[in-house]
Amino acid sequence: MRLAIVRQQYRADGGAERFTSSLIAALGENRYDVTVLARRWQNHEGVTAIRCNPPRIGRLSRDWGFALAVGRQLREHRFDLVQSNERVPGCDVYRAGDGVHRQWLAYRRREQSWPARFCSTLSPYHAYVQWVESRVFEHPRLRAVICNSQMVRQEILKYFRVDPAKLHVIYNAVDSRRFGPHLKQHRAAVRSEFGIPDSATLFVFVGSGFERKGLRYAIEGLSGVAGSHLLVVGGDKQTPRYVRLAQKLGVAERTHFAGVRGDVGPCYGAADALLLPTLYDPMPNVALEAMATGLPALVSTACGAAELLTETTHGGARGLVCDALDHAALVRAMQILTDRQVRERLGRAARLRVETLTPGAMVAQLTALYRKLLT
C-alpha cells in the first residue's frame, strides 16, 4: 500500500516528530511503501521524501504555505491513503496530535491578562488555525481521525460537526525497554552533576515550549515544597525569564536547567516524580516515558495523560492530577509525592499501565485502521 505521511519538520527533541519517526520506521518494516511530505526530515532507509518547503515569513505563512504546497504535491502523485499530522484539509486520515486549537486558546485565556487576551483575539494566526481546523475536520474526504487521548476525542466532538464513528483513540507508544527502572543507575551521576542531594525529592519537568508546558506553575509549586528540587529538561528562548522567576521566589538553588538533552533517560532515572502542570497537552510522550521508568506523574487536568493516571479499569491510581492554576492543590499534590512509599506504589502501577502501549501494538491498531479504510 502506498501511504503518504505529512509532517512539516523533524526536531530531535520534539515528541510529535519522534512519534512520526518511529511510526514511519515501523510501517517500513511492515512493507508499507511510505512517502513523507515535509519541509525537512531526517533520512529513513526505504522511505521516499518529497520536499515541500515554500518561502515563509512568520508562522502564518509557514503553516498556510506548507498546506498549499502539500496540496499541490498530492494532486500530482497517487497514494492509497494520505495521513496528515498537520492541519492540511483534504487528507484521508488526520492525526490530531496537537489537539484542538480552540481548546488550547480557551485554557490559555484563563491565565492571560486582558491585553494579551485581546491580542490573541485579533491574531491572524489564531484565526487561521481555527479556520483550517474546521476545514480539516469537516472536509468530505476525511475518513478517519486518530486521537491520542479520549480528552481530544471529546474536544473534537464539542467543537466540530464530525461523525463520532470517524474518531479513533490510539494511544502513543512507548519503548518500555529503553525507558525502565534500570535508568535508576544514573541517579547518582545526574544528581552529582547538578548538586542535588540523594535524600532530596527531585521532580523532573521535560519539554520545550515552557509556557504551554506550565513551567511557571512548576516553579511556583516548588516554592511551596521545602527541600525538594526541580530538574528542567528542554529548551526555550524564554529560559532567562524562568530563571528570574526562580530567583524571585527564592528557589533558584533548587531549580536546575539542564537544557535540551539527546537522551532524557538518565534524567528520569535521577528523578522521583514527573511534574507537568501543562496548560494544555493532548498526550505528552514524556508522561509515558516517565511512567515506563516507574515514576509517578503529576499532571494537569488539561493533559491527556491524566486519563491513564486516574482510570479505574486498569487497577486504580498511577499518579496525581490537579488544575495547573490551582496553586494550593498543586503544592498539596507535590507534598504527597515527597512520601517515598507513595511514590513507589504509584510508580509500579504506572509502569504496569504503559507496558501494553508498545510500538507493535500501536502499529497493529493503525494498520488495522488502514485496512478497514481500504476495504
Residue pairs with C-beta under 8 A, 6 or more apart in sequence:
1 32
1 33
1 80
1 81
1 370
1 374
2 33
2 35
2 78
2 79
2 80
2 81
3 27
3 32
3 33
3 34
3 35
3 79
3 80
3 81
3 82
3 83
3 370
4 34
4 35
4 36
4 37
4 74
4 77
4 79
4 81
4 82
4 83
5 20
5 23
5 24
5 34
5 35
5 36
5 37
5 83
5 84
5 85
6 36
6 37
6 38
6 70
6 82
6 83
6 84
6 85
6 86
6 88
6 91
7 16
7 17
7 20
7 36
7 37
7 38
7 41
7 85
7 86
8 38
8 39
8 62
8 63
8 66
8 86
9 17
9 38
9 39
9 40
9 41
10 17
10 20
10 21
10 38
10 40
10 41
10 42
11 17
12 260
12 262
13 208
13 234
13 235
13 260
13 261
14 208
15 207
15 284
15 285
15 286
16 85
16 97
16 98
18 285
19 97
19 172
19 173
19 285
20 85
21 42
21 44
22 173
22 359
23 362
23 363
23 366
24 34
24 36
24 44
24 47
25 44
26 359
26 360
26 362
26 363
27 34
27 363
27 366
27 367
28 34
28 44
28 45
28 46
28 47
30 363
30 367
32 367
33 48
34 44
34 46
34 47
34 48
35 47
35 48
35 49
35 50
35 77
35 79
36 44
36 47
36 48
36 49
36 50
37 49
37 50
37 52
37 70
37 73
37 74
38 49
38 50
38 51
38 52
39 51
39 52
39 53
39 66
40 51
40 53
41 49
43 49
50 73
50 77
52 66
52 69
52 70
52 73
53 69
54 65
54 66
54 68
54 69
55 61
55 65
56 62
56 65
56 66
58 125
59 125
60 124
60 125
60 128
63 86
63 87
63 125
63 128
63 129
63 132
64 128
64 132
66 86
66 88
67 86
67 87
67 88
67 89
67 132
70 84
70 86
70 88
71 88
71 89
71 90
74 82
74 90
80 374
81 92
81 93
81 370
81 373
81 374
82 90
82 91
82 92
82 93
83 91
83 92
83 93
83 94
83 95
83 146
84 91
84 93
84 94
84 95
84 136
85 95
85 97
87 98
87 129
87 132
87 133
87 136
88 136
89 132
89 135
89 136
89 139
90 139
90 141
91 136
91 139
91 141
91 142
92 141
92 142
92 143
92 144
92 373
93 142
93 143
93 144
93 145
93 146
93 369
93 370
93 373
94 136
94 137
94 142
94 144
94 145
94 146
95 145
95 146
95 148
96 145
96 146
96 147
96 148
96 152
96 156
96 282
97 148
97 282
97 283
98 282
99 151
99 152
99 155
99 280
99 281
99 282
99 304
100 133
100 152
100 155
100 156
100 158
100 159
101 126
101 129
101 130
101 133
102 130
102 133
102 159
103 155
103 158
103 159
103 280
104 212
104 279
104 280
105 120
105 126
105 130
107 279
107 280
107 302
108 120
108 279
108 280
109 117
109 120
110 325
111 279
111 325
112 120
120 126
133 160
134 160
136 142
137 145
137 156
137 160
137 161
137 162
138 160
138 161
138 162
142 162
142 166
143 166
143 373
144 166
144 168
144 369
144 373
145 156
145 162
145 166
145 167
145 168
146 168
146 170
146 366
146 369
147 153
147 156
147 167
147 168
147 169
147 170
147 282
148 169
148 170
148 171
148 172
148 282
148 283
148 304
149 169
149 171
149 282
149 283
149 304
149 305
149 307
150 169
150 304
150 307
151 282
151 303
151 304
151 306
151 307
152 282
152 283
152 304
153 167
153 169
156 162
156 167
157 164
157 167
168 365
168 369
170 362
170 365
170 366
170 369
171 283
171 288
171 308
171 357
171 362
172 283
172 285
172 288
172 357
172 362
173 288
173 357
173 358
173 359
173 361
173 362
173 363
174 285
174 288
174 289
174 291
174 292
174 354
174 357
174 358
175 292
175 358
175 359
176 292
176 351
176 354
176 355
176 357
176 358
178 265
179 265
179 268
179 289
179 290
179 292
179 293
180 292
180 293
180 294
180 351
181 293
181 294
181 351
182 269
183 265
183 266
183 268
183 269
183 293
184 269
184 294
185 269
186 265
186 266
186 267
186 269
186 270
187 198
187 269
187 270
188 198
189 266
189 270
190 196
190 231
190 266
190 267
190 269
190 270
191 197
191 198
191 202
191 270
194 229
194 231
194 256
194 258
195 256
196 202
196 229
196 231
196 256
196 270
200 227
200 228
200 229
201 225
201 227
201 228
201 229
201 272
201 273
201 337
201 338
202 228
202 229
202 230
202 231
202 270
202 271
202 272
202 273
203 218
203 222
203 228
203 229
203 230
203 231
203 271
203 272
203 273
203 274
203 275
203 298
203 334
203 337
204 230
204 231
204 233
204 267
204 268
204 270
204 271
204 273
204 274
204 275
204 290
204 295
205 213
205 215
205 218
205 230
205 231
205 232
205 233
205 234
205 274
205 275
205 276
206 233
206 234
206 264
206 267
206 268
206 274
206 276
206 286
206 289
206 290
207 213
207 233
207 234
207 276
207 278
207 284
207 286
208 234
208 235
208 236
208 260
209 234
209 236
210 216
210 234
210 236
210 238
210 239
210 242
211 236
211 238
211 279
212 278
212 279
212 280
212 281
213 234
213 276
213 278
213 279
213 281
214 276
214 277
214 278
214 279
214 300
214 324
215 232
215 236
215 242
216 242
216 245
217 277
217 324
217 325
217 327
217 330
218 230
218 232
218 275
218 276
218 277
219 230
219 242
219 245
219 246
219 249
219 251
219 255
220 245
220 249
220 327
220 330
221 275
221 277
221 327
221 330
221 331
221 334
222 228
222 229
222 230
222 246
222 249
222 251
222 254
222 255
222 334
223 249
223 250
223 251
224 327
224 330
224 331
224 334
224 335
225 331
225 334
225 335
225 338
227 254
227 338
228 254
228 334
228 338
229 254
229 255
229 256
230 251
230 254
230 255
230 256
230 275
231 256
231 258
231 267
231 270
231 271
232 242
232 255
232 256
232 257
232 258
233 258
233 259
233 260
233 261
233 264
233 267
234 259
234 260
235 259
235 260
236 242
239 257
242 257
243 252
243 255
243 257
246 252
246 255
258 267
261 267
264 286
264 289
265 289
265 293
268 274
268 289
268 290
268 293
268 295
269 293
271 290
271 295
272 295
272 337
272 340
272 343
273 295
273 296
273 297
273 298
273 337
273 343
274 286
274 287
274 290
274 291
274 295
274 296
274 297
274 298
274 299
274 319
275 298
275 334
276 284
276 286
276 287
276 297
276 298
276 299
276 300
276 303
276 305
277 298
277 299
277 300
277 322
277 324
277 330
278 284
278 299
278 300
278 302
278 303
278 324
279 300
279 302
279 324
280 302
280 303
281 299
281 300
281 302
281 303
281 304
281 305
282 304
283 303
283 304
283 305
284 299
284 303
284 304
284 305
287 297
287 299
287 303
287 305
287 308
288 305
288 308
288 354
288 357
290 297
290 350
291 297
291 308
291 318
291 319
291 350
291 351
291 353
291 354
292 350
292 351
292 354
292 355
293 351
294 347
294 348
294 350
294 351
295 343
295 347
295 350
296 318
296 319
296 320
296 337
296 342
296 343
296 346
296 347
296 350
297 305
297 309
297 318
297 319
297 320
297 350
298 319
298 320
298 321
298 322
298 330
298 333
298 334
298 337
299 305
299 306
299 309
299 319
299 320
299 321
300 306
300 321
300 322
300 323
300 324
301 321
301 322
301 323
301 324
302 324
303 321
306 321
308 318
308 353
308 354
309 317
309 318
309 319
309 320
309 321
309 350
310 317
310 318
310 319
310 321
314 352
314 353
315 349
315 352
315 353
316 349
317 346
317 349
318 346
318 349
318 350
318 353
319 346
319 350
320 333
320 336
320 337
320 346
322 329
322 330
322 332
322 333
323 329
323 330
324 330
336 342
337 343
337 346
